[in-house]
Amino acid sequence: MPFVNGLLSFISIMSTLSYEIHADAYYKVFFHAAKHPHNPVNGILLGTRSKESKVNIMDAIPLLHHWTSLSPMMEIGLDLVRRC
């Protein structure tokens, strides 16, 4: 049951947060998906969480088009983002 309790607390945290996406991050996601309409786009949203339970998404980094599951290529992409 620890997993279920952790999942329920995670869901309750997620429901109390509000999200604000910066225009640059939104445009990057939108135009990248529009440029590749025939492929799925997998990437990362970068931002900060304020004290008012608000998440400010400031940037988006597209990673992959072909391997949309957790794969070695995804792990390499995540590692590159973490190092920047």
Backbone bond lengths (Angstrom), bond angles and torsions (degrees), N, CA, C in turn:
res aa  C-N    CA-C-N  psi(-1)  N-CA   C-N-CA  omega(-1)  CA-C   N-CA-C  phi
1 M - - - 1.442 - - 1.523 114.89 -
2 P 1.344 120.26 -15.39 1.468 118.25 178.69 1.522 112.42 -59.04
3 F 1.342 116.75 -35.49 1.462 119.44 179.72 1.518 110.49 -63.66
4 V 1.327 116.86 -44.54 1.470 120.86 -179.14 1.517 110.32 -64.23
5 N 1.331 117.57 -43.12 1.467 120.05 179.14 1.523 110.75 -63.91
6 G 1.345 117.32 -41.30 1.459 120.49 177.52 1.514 111.65 -64.49
7 L 1.331 116.25 -39.82 1.461 120.48 178.99 1.523 110.76 -65.43
8 L 1.329 117.15 -41.85 1.466 119.99 179.41 1.524 111.12 -65.22
9 S 1.339 117.90 -39.64 1.464 118.82 178.47 1.524 110.60 -68.84
10 F 1.337 117.69 -34.88 1.458 120.84 176.47 1.526 110.10 -63.80
11 I 1.332 117.53 -43.70 1.464 121.55 179.33 1.520 110.46 -63.39
12 S 1.329 118.16 -40.29 1.463 119.42 -179.48 1.530 110.57 -68.45
13 I 1.338 117.70 -34.45 1.464 119.97 175.96 1.519 109.81 -65.93
14 M 1.322 116.81 -44.03 1.461 120.74 -178.80 1.525 111.37 -62.83
15 S 1.321 117.66 -34.65 1.463 119.56 -177.63 1.522 112.30 -75.02
16 T 1.332 117.97 -20.17 1.458 119.72 -179.59 1.524 112.72 -92.93
17 L 1.325 118.04 -9.01 1.452 120.86 179.07 1.529 110.92 -85.39
18 S 1.311 115.68 147.57 1.460 119.90 169.89 1.519 107.71 -114.56
19 Y 1.318 115.88 152.24 1.453 121.34 -174.45 1.514 110.15 -121.28
20 E 1.331 115.58 138.56 1.454 121.48 174.90 1.526 106.95 -130.30
21 I 1.322 116.33 122.53 1.455 120.21 -178.56 1.522 109.16 -104.37
22 H 1.325 115.73 126.57 1.458 122.52 179.26 1.526 108.78 -66.38
23 A 1.308 117.11 147.47 1.470 121.81 -175.63 1.527 112.26 -57.23
24 D 1.330 118.02 -40.75 1.466 120.56 -179.39 1.530 111.47 -62.10
25 A 1.329 116.75 -41.54 1.463 120.30 179.40 1.529 110.21 -66.97
26 Y 1.317 117.01 -41.75 1.461 120.75 179.38 1.529 110.76 -62.78
27 Y 1.332 116.38 -45.83 1.463 119.85 -178.96 1.523 111.18 -63.62
28 K 1.334 116.59 -38.60 1.456 119.58 179.86 1.524 110.52 -62.66
29 V 1.324 117.61 -44.58 1.467 121.25 178.13 1.522 110.08 -64.27
30 F 1.311 116.74 -48.79 1.460 121.69 -175.75 1.523 111.88 -61.48
31 F 1.332 116.11 -51.02 1.466 119.07 -175.90 1.525 112.34 -72.32
32 H 1.312 117.53 -30.98 1.462 118.63 176.97 1.528 110.40 -68.06
33 A 1.319 116.70 -41.11 1.470 119.94 176.77 1.528 110.69 -66.96
34 A 1.330 117.13 -36.39 1.465 120.18 178.72 1.528 111.37 -68.92
35 K 1.315 116.95 -32.59 1.463 120.72 179.08 1.523 111.71 -70.52
36 H 1.320 116.90 -27.91 1.472 122.74 -178.12 1.535 110.06 -124.52
37 P 1.329 119.09 62.51 1.474 119.77 -174.62 1.525 113.54 -68.61
38 H 1.302 118.16 -19.41 1.454 121.44 -177.20 1.529 112.68 -90.50
39 N 1.334 118.25 -4.09 1.463 122.05 -179.34 1.523 110.79 -123.06
40 P 1.314 117.05 146.67 1.468 118.65 170.37 1.526 109.23 -69.86
41 V 1.300 117.12 150.83 1.459 122.21 178.23 1.522 107.51 -118.06
42 N 1.304 115.71 128.06 1.451 121.88 179.10 1.517 107.98 -120.09
43 G 1.325 118.14 131.43 1.447 120.13 -177.68 1.505 112.43 -160.44
44 I 1.310 114.83 -167.10 1.464 122.10 -175.74 1.517 109.07 -127.26
45 L 1.323 115.75 139.03 1.460 121.84 171.97 1.526 107.54 -101.57
46 L 1.322 116.77 130.88 1.461 121.77 -179.32 1.518 109.80 -111.89
47 G 1.321 115.28 137.11 1.450 119.01 179.59 1.507 111.76 -171.32
48 T 1.305 114.35 -168.51 1.460 121.33 -179.50 1.522 109.45 -130.43
49 R 1.313 114.90 157.16 1.461 120.96 176.11 1.520 108.01 -110.37
50 S 1.322 115.79 125.35 1.458 120.34 -179.63 1.522 110.18 -87.87
51 K 1.315 115.40 172.75 1.467 120.39 -179.82 1.525 112.30 -69.88
52 E 1.320 117.48 -18.41 1.469 121.30 -179.01 1.522 112.25 -88.28
53 S 1.333 118.52 23.54 1.467 123.21 -178.61 1.525 111.65 57.36
54 K 1.319 114.88 42.65 1.456 121.22 179.05 1.522 108.23 -122.99
55 V 1.321 116.49 134.23 1.458 121.82 178.01 1.520 107.67 -105.07
56 N 1.339 116.42 122.06 1.457 122.38 177.89 1.522 108.18 -101.98
57 I 1.325 117.24 109.91 1.459 122.41 179.85 1.516 107.16 -89.37
58 M 1.341 115.68 116.25 1.458 120.92 -172.97 1.531 113.85 -103.39
59 D 1.331 117.71 -24.26 1.458 119.40 -176.17 1.520 109.38 -151.26
60 A 1.311 115.41 160.52 1.463 122.57 176.77 1.518 107.71 -133.30
61 I 1.333 115.80 138.86 1.460 120.72 179.38 1.523 108.16 -124.17
62 P 1.344 117.82 108.34 1.460 119.50 175.77 1.525 109.17 -70.38
63 L 1.340 116.62 139.09 1.460 120.15 -177.74 1.528 113.38 -114.38
64 L 1.319 116.64 -56.84 1.461 120.39 -169.74 1.518 111.67 -136.24
65 H 1.326 114.53 157.55 1.456 120.79 173.37 1.525 112.60 -117.83
66 H 1.297 117.09 -27.68 1.459 119.00 -172.09 1.523 113.58 -102.24
67 W 1.318 117.97 -42.31 1.459 121.20 -176.59 1.516 107.86 -100.09
68 T 1.332 116.87 92.39 1.459 119.93 -175.57 1.519 112.52 -91.60
69 S 1.316 118.52 -4.05 1.457 119.68 174.68 1.523 108.49 -96.77
70 L 1.318 116.31 174.07 1.454 120.09 177.92 1.519 108.03 -70.01
71 S 1.289 116.32 109.06 1.453 122.80 -174.48 1.528 108.70 -134.45
72 P 1.332 117.20 171.28 1.466 118.31 175.81 1.531 112.57 -56.89
73 M 1.328 117.89 -37.49 1.467 119.99 178.36 1.534 111.32 -64.55
74 M 1.322 116.97 -39.12 1.465 120.75 177.75 1.522 109.83 -65.49
75 E 1.308 117.35 -42.36 1.465 120.61 179.34 1.526 110.89 -61.99
76 I 1.316 118.14 -39.21 1.468 121.61 177.50 1.529 109.77 -64.44
77 G 1.334 117.31 -44.61 1.457 120.80 178.34 1.518 112.20 -61.36
78 L 1.333 117.10 -43.38 1.464 120.84 178.30 1.527 111.19 -64.54
79 D 1.324 116.67 -38.72 1.451 120.53 178.41 1.533 111.05 -65.06
80 L 1.332 117.62 -39.99 1.460 120.64 177.63 1.531 111.73 -63.54
81 V 1.320 116.47 -40.33 1.468 119.92 178.80 1.514 110.17 -66.47
82 R 1.323 117.55 -39.99 1.459 121.35 -178.87 1.529 110.93 -64.34
83 R 1.324 117.92 -32.48 1.469 121.53 -177.90 1.526 112.98 -77.89
84 C 1.331 118.13 -16.88 1.470 120.35 -178.73 1.499 112.86 -79.71
